[in-house]
Amino acid sequence: MKLSSRSLLHALLLALAPLAVQAQTLRIGLAEDPDVLDPSLARSFVGRVVFTALCDKLFDIDEKLVIQPQLATAWEWSAEGKALTLKLRSGVTFHDGEKFDAAAVKFNIERHKTLPGSNRRGELAPVAGVDVIDAATVRLNLSAPFSPLLAQLADRAGMMVSPKAARAEGDKFGAHPVCSGPFRFVERTAQDRIVLERFPGYWNKAAVNFDKVIYTPIPDATVRLANLKSGQLDFIERVASSDMEKLQADKKLKTSRITEIGYQGITINIGKSEQAKKNPLGRDGRVREAFELSLDRQGLAQVVMDNEATVGNQWVAPTNAYYAKNVPVPKRDIARATALLKEAGEPHPSFTLVAPTTSDAQRLALVVQAMAREAGFDVKIQAAEFATSLNMADKGEFEAYALAWSGRADPDGNLYSFHGCKQPLNYAGYCDAETDRLLDQSRTLRDPAERKKAFEQIAARVLKERPVIYLYHRNWLWAYDARLSGVRNVPDGLLRVTGLKMAP
Amino acid sequence: MFEYLVRRLATLLPTLVFVSILVFGLQQLLPGDPAKILAGEEQDPAVVAYLRGKLHLDEPLPLRYAYWVVGVLRGDLGESIRTQQPVRELIVQKLPVTVELALLAFVIALAIGIPAGIASAVGQGTVWDYGANAIALWGLSTPNFWLGILMILLFSVQLGWLPASGYVSPFEDLGANLRAMVMPAFVLGNAIAAVLMRHTRSAMLHVLSSDYVRTARAKGLAERSVVLKHALRNALTPIITLGALELGTLLSGAVLTEQVFTIPGFGKLIVDAVFNRDYSVVQGVVLITASAYMALNLLADLAYFLVNPRLRR
């Protein structure tokens, strides 16, 4: 029997086939099961991880948090900042073959604003209406200037779904989402997997190197890592900080560490409820200052996070362009803390720190307790499951609460809702007319230098009052197969699947 | 026996109603507002208000219970607020997974527990007895999740023999299904094997010391026949009761095992639903679990008839 070189090649290819098939599926381990896959209704962080593959947005952000074009290729603000004109990418289709155009953008913005239960309504509140100029141009009219809008459109509020599918499915759209991202929805088994396949009509298909993406939720960090090590996953998010050192020695795996855009802090009840008046921390600013001075942030980061965190004292990390340099991170000063407590007439204040039951939050509470004791504080720890703790915070049934925030690309998303009077995330009950004025003013400014100045003024006021004591910014820790290239470390902690490639 | 069956079935219905009221009521005692949890990080007041309306949270409790019961009677268990999937669909997806896991675990438990119990009773005071007791003690005192993680580290990460976690449907690939299930089934079955072994041992010791066994031995029957045919059958009655109860334990034990091995079954479903205050999912799952538990106990009672002829009269 004679074998031609061609049939030999065939045989070889056949033998390699299973390997090739394997390499074309990207398997990603998530820390939680995402919620509904409808950009208007979605609420969870992990849902956003899946959306990066499924739904393109008008804009994206890059590693430096700079706005980048995605479905919108160019933008222009009107002189007074009350209209934003967008040029749209041409030749884009949704997964069902429908065309993406200005009418689709109008439909989507209106859907975000009107769908019952939409979580985007607040994010797009200043958008009063949308005008279709021509098929590739659209104008968003605002009721007042709103500089964080571009950042909002670079997240779920800027995600575009197929109008036809959305109309047909109504509020059941999330069960079979139809968008225009690099991958389209195939199936979902709750708590097991979300399967997406390559969308052949994608506008940037040269950047797509996988046929399938499978997201698997595995809540336990040890098990998630075991799956990566045993080769059942190619990429995992949120590696336990205690595993990082060992992982870096593993030649088969690579790791990424990215400073988050969120933060870990301690919220203090200073005016949320009557309890604020009974709270030694809430009653007297000097006690809060003493509490802050009793904490060694570097020590906290080291013990609680195995040094996988950047210490900070504001809603953005010191590395952020909008960090207010006029209020630097204070150093631990026990002598000053004790003196302040004496001055306040409370040498041994006692309060309860509510901490969610996650291991990070519990460790944090223990270390804070030990550190504050040296200044004379008696900190009691109350562990509460997350839903319970949120309820306590909302009702003001707490004195201090260890709360983390996942963060938004624009500082406004870490600030406005937390420190504006009566805002939904203002658990501290902080309310100051001048801060409110500054917050509103910061939203009208587009020039980065002017915005920075406004944030500095806000920082000077808010951080003196300490409704929240900001402690550190955690690192997003990722681990993945060393053959995987093109991983982009974007600080929002969401893995971009375009540009990823698996070497054989 | 027919009359007995009817009587038993008649008591099932009120029990189910009671369970459903209990589940519905207890859930309201959970701290935290489900609308707030479901509203996600942003806590937009408009969204919270919308969800409260959708979940009927502002209406009186009995009325909400009535809404739910009417739905259940129509075969509609509601919808998961978190993922928009119908609860019935979730249950149909996940029940077979947990049933398979529980059955495999139970088979493993029986295969280890009963022979070990017999061996240790027959060889009381010998090395077999001490050996089996030591193993039982180990099985009882080893936490599920810890054993699970150790097994994953050994068999998946170090040796690479078995998948670390996940689930494949047996209809898709039976081999892959069994490979994925063997570790969780062992972890789950292991603790129950220990309980079964202890009970088999004590029941067998009791029976082996009774008069009829002595008579059987005196008339020259082979020891094998005395133990397996005469003694075991009498010892089985309490073991069957225990088995049925332990099947219930299996369902709850599956909660932890499913978390560790990321098996998308009932246990994981209910844990996630409780933490997310996804009420309709919790209610649906508990209702089905309670029904299954009652059905199992009924089956156990019927099994007594099979092993114990005296009850048939």
Contacts between the chains, C-beta under 8 A, distances in Angstrom:
chain1	res1	chain2	res2	distance
A	33	B	83	8.0
A	33	B	272	6.4
A	35	B	40	7.5
A	35	B	82	4.9
A	35	B	83	6.1
A	36	B	82	6.7
A	36	B	83	5.5
A	36	B	84	4.9
A	38	B	84	7.6
A	42	B	40	7.8
A	43	B	38	7.3
A	43	B	39	6.8
A	43	B	40	2.5
A	43	B	41	6.7
A	43	B	42	7.4
A	44	B	40	6.6
A	45	B	41	7.7
A	116	B	50	5.5
A	116	B	54	8.0
A	117	B	47	5.8
A	117	B	50	4.6
A	117	B	51	6.5
A	117	B	54	7.1
A	118	B	47	7.2
A	119	B	39	7.4
A	119	B	40	6.0
A	119	B	42	5.5
A	119	B	44	5.9
A	119	B	47	5.6
A	121	B	44	6.5
A	121	B	46	5.9
A	121	B	47	7.5
A	122	B	42	6.3
A	122	B	44	4.5
A	122	B	46	7.3
A	123	B	42	7.7
A	171	B	84	7.5
A	172	B	84	6.1
A	174	B	83	7.4
A	174	B	84	4.9
A	175	B	83	7.9
A	175	B	84	5.4
A	175	B	85	6.5
A	189	B	93	6.2
A	189	B	264	5.9
A	190	B	80	7.6
A	190	B	83	5.6
A	190	B	85	6.0
A	190	B	90	6.0
A	190	B	93	7.2
A	190	B	94	7.9
A	190	B	264	6.9
A	190	B	269	7.3
A	191	B	264	4.5
A	191	B	268	5.1
A	191	B	269	6.6
A	191	B	272	6.3
A	192	B	166	7.7
A	192	B	167	6.3
A	192	B	262	7.8
A	192	B	264	3.5
A	216	B	166	6.8
A	216	B	262	7.1
A	217	B	262	7.4
A	218	B	165	6.4
A	218	B	262	4.7
A	219	B	259	6.6
A	219	B	262	7.8
A	220	B	149	7.9
A	220	B	259	6.6
A	220	B	260	6.3
A	220	B	262	7.8
A	222	B	149	5.8
A	223	B	149	6.9
A	223	B	152	6.4
A	223	B	164	6.6
A	223	B	165	5.7
A	223	B	260	6.1
A	223	B	261	7.5
A	223	B	262	6.4
A	226	B	149	7.7
A	226	B	152	4.8
A	226	B	153	6.4
A	226	B	156	5.9
A	226	B	157	5.2
A	226	B	164	4.5
A	226	B	165	7.6
A	227	B	156	7.8
A	227	B	164	4.5
A	227	B	165	5.8
A	227	B	166	7.7
A	227	B	262	8.0
A	229	B	156	8.0
A	229	B	157	4.8
A	229	B	164	8.0
A	230	B	156	4.2
A	230	B	157	5.2
A	230	B	160	6.2
A	230	B	163	7.1
A	230	B	164	4.7
A	231	B	160	7.6
A	232	B	156	7.9
A	232	B	163	5.7
A	232	B	164	5.8
A	232	B	165	7.5
A	232	B	166	6.7
A	385	B	32	7.9
A	385	B	275	7.1
A	386	B	275	7.3
A	387	B	30	7.6
A	387	B	31	7.3
A	387	B	32	3.5
A	387	B	36	7.8
A	387	B	37	4.7
A	387	B	275	6.7
A	387	B	276	7.7
A	387	B	277	5.7
A	388	B	31	4.3
A	388	B	32	5.0
A	390	B	32	6.5
A	390	B	36	6.1
A	390	B	37	6.8
A	391	B	31	5.6
A	391	B	32	4.2
A	391	B	33	5.9
A	391	B	36	6.6
A	392	B	31	7.9
A	394	B	33	7.5
A	394	B	36	6.2
A	394	B	43	7.8
A	405	B	41	7.5
A	406	B	41	6.4
A	417	B	42	7.4
A	417	B	43	7.9
A	424	B	42	7.1
A	424	B	43	4.1
A	424	B	44	6.4
A	424	B	45	5.7
A	425	B	42	7.7
A	425	B	43	5.8
